Amino acid sequence: MPDLVQETVDVKQSKVVLVNTLKDWENKDGVTFLRNIGIKAGDKVLDFGCRVGHYSIPAALAVGKTGKVYAIDKHQHSLEELKRKANHLGLENIETIKTSGQIGLTFVESVVDAILLYDVQHYFDHLEREYLYGECLRILGNDGLLSVYPKHTIEDGANRKFQSICVADIIYEIRKSGFQFLRKYCDVLSHDDSLNQGCVLNFTKKMRKI
């Protein structure tokens, strides 16, 4: 019995450490990461499938009071947790938007400077992803940034709609949709409520030929 009690205590302590580590990452290292990929003060950022805001919070800190973050998710409880965290930090530049899971981005009225598609693409089939990329192209500004974190590919435990998709396929289909591939950027990233080494792929709109 004592061993079981100690094991329970250890699990609770590890969860507290993990939460605190994630909180520190959101408030510091996550901000640095987003600035390193090109997000700057005053930007408008759309976090598609934001969950509890592991990227919305650092994005709000990165863009500052003159910027704005559109945090989009279909789960109300996740958005409520995000709002609680934002209120605790005194952040007033996050607008949470609940969807029914649709891919269209018609609920964002203004042009945005950056879109984060982090750990969401594997939920959509090829045609749905094409439509999503088209929507991103439509609402991004001329120098806008599309940053994707393609988890669950062949290289990373293929799952859902990514059973036969590799990272190179993702780069190809986004380029085909009208984006120019900029670079891959690797760092310690948030995924599934933990921190892991990972890489994002960054794109911008192709320059129009005159």
Phi, psi and omega in degrees: 000314178303321179298320179295319179297315180296320179297319179296318178297317180298318180296316180297319180294321180294325178293321178296316178300317180297315179299315180295322179295317178296320180297316178298319180297315180299324185272345184225287186295326178294325177294314178299317179302311183294324176294324180293333179270358172120001178279132187227171180303136178090352181289154168255123186240136175251121178255101186273119185075052191287340186054232185268011171091028179299337175249335179295320180296306178296330177295319179297322178290324181290321183276340177073188185293336180274353179256183181208147177237125172265110182258114190244130177201160180265354182256114183297322182296326177292318179295324178295320177295319178299315180297322178298316180294319180296317179297320180298326181270356181073026180273123181245010184252021177248124174252114179274139182229117177270131178243175175261014180098007181289157183269331181301143183252035184289344182281353175259113189277332185254165176289141179247160182266336182207144176233131177254118173248083187253114177060043180232337189296332183290352177279348187242145176281180187301313182295322178294320178294319177302317180295318180297316179298322178297320177294320177298317179299322183293319187262355177280143174292172185302324178255024186294153181253129169250116181243125182238144176241090189277082177280163174067031171275182179304323182286349191222040179075073184311136185211152176052239185276004182253025184303328182234024184252132175248172182300321179299325177296320179297314179300317181298313185289330177286320176298319180297335181278356176115016180250155175254129180286127180266300183188165170259136180233125184248143182192181171281122186235160177272133176206127178052048176062028175214172180250132182218158171288131181204174182226136174254157178248127184248135183229159171223168178295142175294143175290131180286138176278133181262000000 
